[in-house]
Amino acid sequence: MFFLLASSLFLAPSSDSFAAPSPEQNAFQSGTEKATCSMRNFFSDVRQFFGIRYRFGGQSTDGFDCSGFVRFMYDRVFNTKLPRTSIEMAGIGQRVERSELKPGDLVFFQTRGGNRISHVGIFVGNDTFVHSSVSKGITEDKLQQKYYDTRFAGAVRVLDNIISDFPALPMQSDRNTEDKEAS
């Protein structure tokens, strides 16, 4: 079962940068079999939420903002409690390079200008992530889309033993739309 110490999760980073993993976070290791099962649950579960509208501060199926959706899915599928905001989420886990992303990693963006993280999604493989978009609600997009590519701020892995060879989620389509209103 995936879980992290609540005390290590709810510490906000002192800046907008990514924090190094704490000893408590590194101490939790989960079995490969459980990780595979949870990722399958995530992949089968996330589709039912596509199209749910964006709602500022939303944390339920009545409407989600970006971090509310990520928190909801991590709690639902992985039994993992995450902090409330995208900035706080960027301060937990282990920082990973874009070239080393695995399904389940959190991806962050600077959508409001400046150097501040303002948007988060969940990487699902094949250059794709799921998130709550202001204009589309719960949806999937490609990291290489110009809008997200130019605003990519980094990524963290908060689940141990994410399966590196687990097949990526076949998503809605390979449409090349750009979301000009990400939250």
Sine and cosine of phi, psi and omega as CSV:
sin_phi,cos_phi,sin_psi,cos_psi,sin_omega,cos_omega
0.00,0.00,0.68,-0.73,-0.01,-1.00
-1.00,0.02,0.78,-0.62,0.15,-0.99
-0.31,-0.95,0.42,-0.91,0.02,-1.00
-0.79,-0.61,0.36,-0.93,0.04,-1.00
-0.90,0.44,0.78,-0.63,-0.01,-1.00
-0.86,0.51,-0.60,0.80,-0.02,-1.00
-0.90,0.45,-0.53,0.85,0.01,-1.00
-0.99,0.13,-0.34,0.94,-0.03,-1.00
-0.99,0.15,-0.59,0.81,-0.17,-0.98
-0.99,-0.11,0.32,0.95,0.12,-0.99
-1.00,0.02,0.88,-0.48,0.01,-1.00
-0.97,0.24,0.62,-0.79,0.04,-1.00
-0.92,0.40,0.46,-0.89,-0.03,-1.00
-0.97,0.25,-0.27,0.96,0.06,-1.00
-0.64,-0.77,-0.05,-1.00,0.00,-1.00
-0.99,0.13,0.10,1.00,-0.01,-1.00
-1.00,0.02,0.13,-0.99,-0.02,-1.00
-0.99,0.12,0.64,-0.76,0.00,-1.00
-1.00,0.01,0.43,-0.90,0.11,-0.99
-0.96,0.26,0.49,-0.87,0.00,-1.00
-0.91,0.42,0.61,-0.79,0.03,-1.00
-0.99,0.15,0.33,-0.94,0.06,-1.00
-0.86,0.51,-0.57,0.82,0.01,-1.00
-0.90,0.44,-0.65,0.76,-0.01,-1.00
-0.92,0.40,-0.63,0.78,0.00,-1.00
-0.96,0.30,-0.35,0.94,-0.07,-1.00
-0.97,0.25,-0.38,0.93,-0.05,-1.00
-1.00,0.00,0.88,-0.48,0.06,-1.00
-0.84,-0.55,0.66,-0.75,0.00,-1.00
-0.89,-0.46,0.40,-0.92,-0.02,-1.00
-0.95,0.31,0.51,-0.86,0.01,-1.00
-0.87,0.49,-0.64,0.77,-0.01,-1.00
-0.88,0.47,-0.70,0.71,0.01,-1.00
-0.92,0.40,-0.61,0.79,0.02,-1.00
-0.89,0.45,-0.68,0.73,0.01,-1.00
-0.89,0.46,-0.70,0.71,0.01,-1.00
-0.88,0.47,-0.71,0.70,-0.01,-1.00
-0.91,0.42,-0.64,0.77,0.02,-1.00
-0.91,0.40,-0.64,0.77,0.07,-1.00
-0.88,0.47,-0.67,0.74,0.04,-1.00
-0.88,0.48,-0.68,0.74,0.02,-1.00
-0.87,0.49,-0.76,0.65,-0.05,-1.00
-0.87,0.49,-0.65,0.76,-0.01,-1.00
-0.97,0.23,-0.47,0.88,-0.08,-1.00
-0.99,0.15,-0.62,0.79,-0.15,-0.99
-0.90,0.44,-0.53,0.85,-0.05,-1.00
-0.85,0.52,-0.57,0.82,-0.05,-1.00
-0.92,0.40,-0.25,0.97,-0.04,-1.00
-0.99,-0.12,-0.14,0.99,0.01,-1.00
-0.83,0.56,0.72,-0.69,0.04,-1.00
1.00,-0.04,-0.24,0.97,0.07,-1.00
-0.88,0.48,0.72,-0.70,-0.15,-0.99
-0.91,0.40,0.40,-0.92,0.13,-0.99
-0.97,0.23,0.67,-0.75,0.11,-0.99
-0.60,-0.80,0.86,-0.50,0.00,-1.00
-0.82,0.57,0.80,-0.59,-0.03,-1.00
0.98,0.21,-0.02,1.00,-0.07,-1.00
-0.94,0.35,0.67,-0.74,-0.02,-1.00
-0.69,-0.72,0.37,0.93,-0.05,-1.00
-0.60,-0.80,0.07,-1.00,-0.01,-1.00
-0.93,0.37,-0.09,1.00,0.15,-0.99
-0.97,0.26,-0.26,0.97,0.00,-1.00
0.42,-0.91,0.63,-0.78,-0.04,-1.00
-0.81,-0.59,0.59,-0.81,0.34,-0.94
-1.00,-0.05,0.02,-1.00,-0.14,-0.99
-0.88,0.47,-0.75,0.66,-0.04,-1.00
-0.96,0.29,-0.53,0.85,0.06,-1.00
-0.88,0.47,-0.64,0.77,0.04,-1.00
-0.92,0.40,-0.71,0.70,0.00,-1.00
-0.88,0.48,-0.72,0.69,0.03,-1.00
-0.86,0.51,-0.72,0.70,-0.02,-1.00
-0.85,0.53,-0.75,0.66,-0.05,-1.00
-0.92,0.38,-0.67,0.75,0.01,-1.00
-0.91,0.42,-0.62,0.78,0.04,-1.00
-0.93,0.36,-0.70,0.72,-0.06,-1.00
-0.91,0.41,-0.73,0.69,-0.14,-0.99
-1.00,-0.09,-0.67,0.74,-0.12,-0.99
-0.97,-0.25,-0.02,1.00,-0.05,-1.00
0.80,0.60,0.67,0.74,-0.05,-1.00
-0.85,-0.53,0.80,-0.59,0.02,-1.00
-1.00,0.00,0.82,-0.58,0.02,-1.00
-0.93,-0.36,0.36,-0.93,0.09,-1.00
-0.89,0.46,0.18,-0.98,-0.11,-0.99
-0.98,0.19,-0.59,0.81,-0.13,-0.99
-0.95,-0.30,0.35,-0.94,0.03,-1.00
-0.89,0.45,-0.59,0.81,0.03,-1.00
-0.89,0.45,-0.71,0.71,0.02,-1.00
-0.91,0.42,-0.63,0.78,0.02,-1.00
-0.89,0.45,-0.56,0.83,0.01,-1.00
-0.92,0.38,-0.30,0.95,-0.03,-1.00
-1.00,-0.04,0.09,1.00,0.01,-1.00
-0.89,-0.45,0.17,-0.99,0.08,-1.00
0.96,0.28,-0.26,-0.97,-0.04,-1.00
-0.94,-0.35,0.80,-0.60,0.02,-1.00
-0.91,0.41,0.69,-0.73,0.03,-1.00
-0.79,-0.62,0.54,-0.84,0.04,-1.00
-0.96,0.27,0.46,-0.89,0.00,-1.00
-0.84,0.54,-0.59,0.81,-0.01,-1.00
-0.95,0.32,-0.21,0.98,-0.04,-1.00
-0.92,-0.39,0.29,0.96,-0.01,-1.00
-0.88,0.47,0.61,-0.79,0.07,-1.00
-0.79,-0.62,0.44,-0.90,0.04,-1.00
-0.79,0.61,0.73,-0.68,-0.03,-1.00
0.97,-0.22,-0.30,0.95,0.02,-1.00
-0.93,0.38,0.51,-0.86,0.07,-1.00
-1.00,-0.01,0.72,-0.70,0.03,-1.00
-0.90,-0.43,0.63,-0.77,-0.13,-0.99
-0.84,-0.55,0.49,-0.87,-0.07,-1.00
-0.67,-0.74,0.44,-0.90,0.10,-1.00
-0.95,-0.31,1.00,0.01,-0.13,-0.99
-0.99,-0.10,-0.14,0.99,-0.07,-1.00
-0.93,-0.38,0.35,0.94,-0.02,-1.00
0.99,0.16,0.28,-0.96,-0.01,-1.00
0.96,0.27,-0.28,-0.96,-0.06,-1.00
-0.96,-0.28,0.28,0.96,-0.07,-1.00
-0.99,-0.11,0.74,-0.67,0.07,-1.00
-0.93,0.38,0.74,-0.67,-0.05,-1.00
-0.67,-0.74,0.05,1.00,-0.02,-1.00
-0.48,-0.88,0.56,-0.83,0.00,-1.00
-0.64,-0.77,0.54,-0.84,0.09,-1.00
-0.58,-0.81,0.04,-1.00,0.00,-1.00
-0.91,-0.42,0.85,-0.53,0.02,-1.00
-0.94,0.34,0.70,-0.71,-0.01,-1.00
-0.85,-0.52,0.08,1.00,0.01,-1.00
0.97,-0.23,0.21,-0.98,0.02,-1.00
0.79,0.62,0.66,0.75,0.05,-1.00
0.90,0.44,0.35,0.94,-0.10,-0.99
-0.89,-0.45,0.58,-0.81,0.10,-1.00
-0.68,-0.73,0.43,-0.90,0.07,-1.00
-0.95,-0.32,0.56,-0.83,-0.06,-1.00
-0.24,-0.97,0.08,-1.00,0.09,-1.00
-0.97,-0.26,0.91,-0.41,-0.04,-1.00
-0.98,-0.18,0.63,-0.78,0.02,-1.00
-0.84,0.55,-0.68,0.74,-0.10,-1.00
-1.00,0.05,-0.42,0.91,-0.10,-1.00
-0.88,-0.48,-0.14,0.99,-0.10,-0.99
0.95,0.31,-0.50,-0.87,-0.01,-1.00
-0.94,0.35,0.82,-0.57,-0.09,-1.00
-0.40,-0.92,-0.01,-1.00,0.10,-0.99
-0.82,-0.57,0.53,-0.85,0.03,-1.00
-0.58,-0.82,0.22,-0.98,0.01,-1.00
-0.99,-0.12,0.66,-0.75,0.07,-1.00
-0.89,0.45,-0.49,0.87,-0.05,-1.00
-0.99,0.13,-0.07,1.00,0.12,-0.99
-0.86,0.51,0.64,-0.77,-0.10,-0.99
-0.78,0.62,-0.71,0.70,-0.03,-1.00
-0.83,0.55,-0.76,0.65,-0.06,-1.00
-0.98,0.18,-0.58,0.81,0.01,-1.00
-0.86,0.52,-0.71,0.71,-0.04,-1.00
-0.97,0.23,-0.26,0.96,-0.03,-1.00
-0.94,-0.33,0.03,1.00,-0.02,-1.00
-0.87,0.49,0.78,-0.62,-0.06,-1.00
-0.92,-0.39,-0.22,0.98,0.00,-1.00
0.63,-0.78,-0.06,-1.00,-0.04,-1.00
-0.49,-0.87,0.44,-0.90,0.09,-1.00
-0.71,-0.70,0.45,-0.89,0.11,-0.99
-0.94,-0.34,0.88,-0.47,0.00,-1.00
-0.96,-0.28,-0.16,0.99,0.05,-1.00
-0.95,-0.31,0.77,-0.64,0.06,-1.00
-0.97,0.25,0.45,-0.89,0.09,-1.00
0.84,0.55,0.64,0.77,0.12,-0.99
-0.92,0.40,0.70,-0.72,-0.11,-0.99
-0.96,0.29,0.87,-0.48,-0.07,-1.00
-0.96,0.28,-0.47,0.88,-0.04,-1.00
-0.97,-0.26,0.26,0.97,0.03,-1.00
-0.93,0.36,0.74,-0.68,-0.05,-1.00
-0.90,0.44,0.63,-0.78,0.01,-1.00
-0.93,0.36,0.42,-0.91,0.00,-1.00
-0.94,0.35,0.84,-0.55,0.11,-0.99
-0.96,0.30,0.92,-0.39,-0.14,-0.99
-1.00,-0.06,-0.15,-0.99,-0.13,-0.99
-0.84,0.55,-0.79,0.61,-0.06,-1.00
-0.24,-0.97,0.09,-1.00,0.10,-1.00
-0.98,-0.21,0.58,0.81,-0.02,-1.00
-0.89,0.46,0.48,-0.88,-0.05,-1.00
-0.93,-0.38,0.83,0.56,0.03,-1.00
-1.00,-0.03,0.44,-0.90,0.07,-1.00
-0.90,-0.44,0.69,-0.73,0.00,-1.00
-0.99,-0.12,0.95,-0.31,-0.05,-1.00
-1.00,0.01,0.04,1.00,-0.07,-1.00
-0.75,-0.66,0.58,0.82,-0.02,-1.00
-0.87,0.49,0.47,-0.88,0.00,-1.00
-1.00,-0.07,0.00,0.00,0.00,0.00
